């Protein structure tokens, strides 16, 4: 019986600590009314000027946006910037009676697989939460929306309707990441705070995240061993061009169907992620070199990447 009482005490303590974490986190979680359906959630970012960070897909209009703060205040907001590729949008609050409390961010790299976490949302006036553990952590990846994000956090929490744009928090109520249903094809995924901070800073200063493109459709192909020996190539796979968008940078540079991309700006290309990584924001509008295999020969082509709208 003593053991049962001890267990009950531990569970009560854990339960109280989780409730306290939600209470702390919820002070910086807002309701974002920017779409026809139920409102979504957002985070009061620790930046001066009333910055709200939320998911891009829940911001369906650029005007008549209403934010409901934790204390019940209803405040208008405007769009500062948005990035569909990473599903992040930044809003700025209009002047209100009192400034909302900013979120506390968990230190980068502190989250571990197996840590307890909570998804916190405010799709209505009151906060809501669900509980789970971090099931996976990862590095750079390509989202379902076409962006490259530097890291992800996957947790077995339930994202109830309206939770997108809200935080994933640790047991101290600190933000571990931004929750979204749209990043991974309907699976719960969170952008970790380190990667999120970079995106937010870019959106605040530039209004968008620049994404370079060539305008090709491609697929990985194996390079025959004999051809690799002839061309002194160490890589076994390249990207074969199976489509060229008319008028695109690739079209203007003379890339052809059947070309096999093996290098862009000095970076080896073996799959689409390699190509996306090579086409960073800094490459937009700047001439660069693309190495292809064409007709059994290596060719270098000059191309100027464009900016994807």
C-alpha positions in Angstrom: 0.0 0.0 0.0 2.9 2.3 0.8 4.2 1.7 -2.7 0.8 2.6 -4.2 0.8 5.8 -2.2 4.3 6.7 -3.4 3.3 6.1 -7.0 0.2 8.2 -6.6 2.3 11.0 -5.1 4.8 10.9 -8.0 2.0 10.9 -10.6 0.3 13.8 -8.8 3.6 15.7 -8.8 4.1 15.0 -12.5 0.6 16.0 -13.2 1.0 19.3 -11.3 4.2 20.1 -13.1 2.7 19.5 -16.6 -0.3 21.7 -15.7 2.2 24.4 -14.5 4.1 24.1 -17.8 0.9 24.6 -19.8 0.0 27.6 -17.7 3.4 29.2 -18.2 3.4 28.5 -22.0 -0.2 29.6 -22.5 0.6 33.1 -21.5 2.4 33.5 -24.8 0.0 31.5 -26.9 -2.6 33.5 -28.9 -5.6 32.7 -31.0 -5.1 33.7 -34.7 -8.3 34.5 -36.6 -7.2 34.8 -40.2 -9.3 32.2 -42.1 -12.8 31.2 -42.7 -12.7 28.1 -40.5 -12.0 28.0 -36.8 -9.1 30.2 -35.6 -5.7 28.7 -35.2 -2.9 29.4 -32.8 0.2 31.5 -32.6 3.3 32.3 -30.5 4.2 35.7 -29.0 7.8 35.8 -30.2 10.5 37.2 -27.9 11.2 40.1 -30.2 10.3 43.8 -29.6 7.4 45.1 -31.5 4.6 42.6 -30.8 5.6 39.9 -33.3 3.4 36.8 -33.5 4.7 33.7 -35.2 2.2 31.2 -36.6 1.7 28.7 -39.5 1.5 30.1 -42.9 -1.4 27.9 -44.0 -3.7 29.2 -41.3 -3.3 32.8 -42.6 -5.8 32.8 -45.5 -6.2 36.6 -45.7 -3.8 39.5 -45.4 -6.3 41.9 -43.9 -8.9 41.9 -41.1 -6.7 39.6 -38.9 -7.7 39.4 -35.3 -5.5 38.1 -32.5 -6.9 37.1 -29.1 -4.3 37.4 -26.4 -4.1 35.2 -23.3 -5.8 37.9 -21.2 -8.7 38.1 -23.6 -7.7 41.3 -25.5 -8.7 41.3 -29.1 -6.0 43.1 -31.2 -5.7 43.6 -34.9 -2.6 42.4 -36.7 -0.9 42.8 -40.1 1.3 40.4 -42.1 5.0 41.1 -41.8 6.1 38.2 -44.0 5.3 34.6 -44.9 7.1 31.6 -46.2 4.9 28.8 -47.6 7.9 26.5 -48.1 8.5 26.3 -44.3 4.8 27.0 -43.4 5.8 30.0 -41.2 4.1 33.4 -41.1 5.0 36.4 -39.1 2.4 38.9 -37.9 2.7 42.2 -36.1 0.2 43.3 -33.5 -1.4 46.7 -33.6 -0.9 48.8 -30.5 -2.9 47.4 -27.6 -3.6 48.4 -24.0 -0.8 46.1 -22.6 2.0 44.2 -24.3 1.6 40.4 -24.3 4.1 38.2 -22.5 6.7 36.7 -24.9 7.4 33.0 -25.1 10.5 31.5 -23.5 12.5 29.4 -26.0 14.2 26.2 -25.0 18.0 26.3 -25.6 19.0 24.9 -29.0 20.0 21.2 -28.9 18.5 20.6 -25.5 15.5 18.5 -26.7 16.2 14.8 -26.7 14.3 11.8 -28.0 12.1 10.5 -25.2 11.7 13.9 -23.5 8.1 14.7 -22.4 6.5 17.5 -24.4 3.1 19.2 -24.7 1.4 20.7 -27.7 -0.3 23.9 -26.6 -3.0 25.7 -28.7 -5.5 28.4 -28.3 -8.0 27.9 -31.1 -10.6 29.6 -28.9 -10.5 31.9 -25.9 -9.0 29.2 -23.6 -5.8 27.2 -23.9 -5.8 23.5 -24.8 -3.0 21.0 -24.5 -2.0 17.4 -25.4 0.8 15.3 -24.0 3.4 13.0 -25.4 7.1 12.4 -26.0 9.6 13.4 -28.6 9.8 10.4 -31.0 12.3 11.7 -33.5 14.7 14.5 -34.2 16.4 15.2 -37.5 18.5 17.6 -39.6 17.8 19.4 -42.8 14.9 18.1 -44.8 12.6 19.1 -47.7 9.0 19.8 -46.6 5.8 18.8 -48.4 5.5 22.5 -49.3 8.8 22.6 -51.2 11.0 24.3 -48.6 14.3 23.2 -47.0 14.1 23.5 -43.2 17.1 23.0 -41.0 15.8 20.4 -38.6 12.6 18.9 -37.3 11.0 17.6 -34.1 8.4 14.9 -34.3 6.4 14.1 -31.2 3.5 11.7 -30.5 1.2 14.5 -29.4 -2.3 15.1 -30.8 -2.8 18.3 -32.7 -6.4 19.2 -32.3 -8.1 21.4 -34.8 -6.7 24.9 -34.5 -3.4 23.8 -32.9 -1.3 24.5 -36.0 0.9 27.6 -35.4 1.1 26.9 -31.7 4.1 25.7 -29.8 5.5 22.4 -28.8 6.8 23.0 -25.3 8.9 21.1 -22.8 8.0 20.4 -19.1 9.2 23.8 -18.1 6.8 25.5 -20.6 9.6 26.6 -22.9 9.1 26.5 -26.7 10.8 23.6 -28.4 9.2 24.2 -31.8 6.3 25.4 -33.9 3.6 22.8 -34.7 2.2 22.3 -38.1 0.0 19.7 -39.8 1.0 20.8 -43.3 4.7 20.3 -43.3 4.8 16.5 -43.6 1.7 15.5 -45.4 -0.8 15.4 -42.5 1.6 14.2 -39.9 2.5 16.2 -36.8 5.8 18.0 -37.2 7.5 20.9 -35.5 10.1 23.3 -36.7 12.8 23.5 -33.9 13.4 26.9 -32.3 16.9 27.3 -33.8 15.6 26.9 -37.4 12.5 28.8 -36.6 14.4 31.8 -35.3 16.4 32.0 -38.5 13.2 32.0 -40.6 11.5 34.5 -38.4 14.4 36.9 -38.6 14.5 36.7 -42.4 10.8 37.3 -42.6 11.0 40.3 -40.2 13.8 41.9 -42.2 12.9 40.9 -45.8 9.3 39.8 -45.8 10.0 36.5 -47.5 12.5 33.7 -47.8 14.2 33.9 -51.2 14.2 30.5 -53.0 16.3 30.0 -56.1 15.2 27.7 -58.9 16.4 26.4 -62.3 13.1 25.4 -63.7 13.7 21.7 -64.3 11.9 18.5 -63.5 14.4 15.7 -62.7 14.8 12.2 -61.4 17.8 10.3 -60.0 19.6 8.0 -62.4 22.5 5.6 -62.0 25.6 6.5 -64.0 27.0 3.5 -65.8 30.3 2.2 -64.4 32.0 2.5 -67.8 31.0 6.1 -68.2 32.1 6.9 -64.7 35.5 5.5 -65.5 35.7 7.4 -68.8 34.8 10.7 -67.1 36.8 10.0 -63.9 33.6 10.4 -61.8 33.4 9.0 -58.2 29.7 9.6 -57.8 27.3 6.8 -58.9 24.1 8.8 -59.2 23.1 12.0 -60.9 19.8 13.9 -61.7 18.5 13.4 -65.2 16.5 16.3 -66.6 13.0 15.0 -67.7 11.4 18.4 -68.1 12.4 22.0 -68.7 10.0 24.9 -67.9 9.7 27.2 -70.9 11.4 30.6 -70.3 13.0 29.3 -67.1 16.7 29.9 -66.2 17.4 26.3 -67.3 15.7 26.9 -70.6 17.5 30.1 -71.2 20.9 28.5 -70.4 20.3 25.6 -72.8 19.7 22.7 -70.5 18.2 19.8 -72.5 16.0 16.8 -71.7 18.3 13.9 -71.0 21.1 16.0 -69.5 22.3 14.4 -66.2 23.1 17.0 -63.6 26.2 16.0 -61.5 27.4 19.4 -60.1 26.0 22.8 -59.3 28.3 25.6 -58.1 30.9 23.0 -57.1 28.5 20.9 -55.1 27.9 17.2 -56.1 24.3 16.6 -57.1 22.8 13.1 -56.6 19.2 13.9 -55.7 16.6 16.6 -55.6 17.6 17.6 -52.0 21.2 18.2 -53.2 19.9 20.4 -55.9 17.8 22.4 -53.5 20.6 22.8 -51.1 23.0 24.0 -53.8 20.4 26.6 -54.9 20.5 28.7 -51.7 19.0 32.3 -51.4 22.4 33.8 -52.3 22.4 32.2 -55.7 19.3 34.1 -57.0 20.3 36.3 -59.9 24.0 35.3 -59.7 25.6 33.4 -62.6 26.8 30.0 -61.6 28.0 26.8 -63.3 26.1 23.6 -63.8 28.0 20.4 -64.9 26.0 17.9 -66.9 26.7 14.7 -68.7 25.4 15.1 -72.3 26.0 12.6 -75.1 28.6 10.7 -72.9 30.6 13.9 -72.3 31.0 16.2 -69.4 29.8 19.8 -70.2 29.8 22.9 -68.1 26.9 25.3 -68.6 26.5 28.8 -67.2 23.1 29.5 -65.7 21.6 32.3 -63.6 19.1 30.9 -61.0 15.8 32.8 -60.8 13.6 33.4 -57.8 10.6 31.2 -57.2 7.5 33.4 -56.6 
